[in-house]
Amino acid sequence: MRAILATLPTDETAAVSLIGEGAEGIAGGPRKYLLEHFDALREFYRDASQRHLLLVLWWD
């Protein structure tokens, strides 16, 4: 996550410009959004592992 944030400009306008279409609608700005979602995802996986749940990822 640090690597992603390191490449994202600290200036919100520049970050939105870099991300592209739709980024201007991110509430709180891209940096806050990424941190919150990364923390939520990490908590989800931590909880699943503690409950011995199997996770399946699929993309095509």
LUMKETI-191689 format. One record per residue (C-alpha): residue in one letter; x, y, z. Coordinates in steps of 0.25 Angstrom, whole numbers, plus 5000, padded with zeros to 4 digits. Example, Ala and Ser with C-alpha at 12.3 -4.5 7.8 and 13.67 -1.06 7.14 Angstrom:
A504949825031;S505549965029;
This chain:
M500050005000;R501150095003;A501750084989;I500350124983;L500250244992;A501650284989;T501350294974;L500050374977;P500250524977;T499950584990;D499250694983;E497750644982;T497550724969;A498850654963;A498450514968;V497050524963;S497650574949;L498550454949;I497450354953;G496550404942;E495050394939;G494150384952;A495250414962;E494750554965;G493550484971;I494350414982;A493850464995;G495050515004;G496050504992;P496750384986;R497750364997;K496750355008;Y495850265000;L497050164997;L497450165012;E496050135017;H495750025006;F497149965008;D496949955023;A495549895021;L496049795012;R497149755021;E496149745033;F495249655024;Y496449555021;R496949555035;D495549525040;A495349415030;S496649355033;Q496349355048;R495049285045;H495749185036;L494949225024;L495349195010;L495349315000;V495249294985;L495649404976;W495249404961;W495449504950;D495549494935;
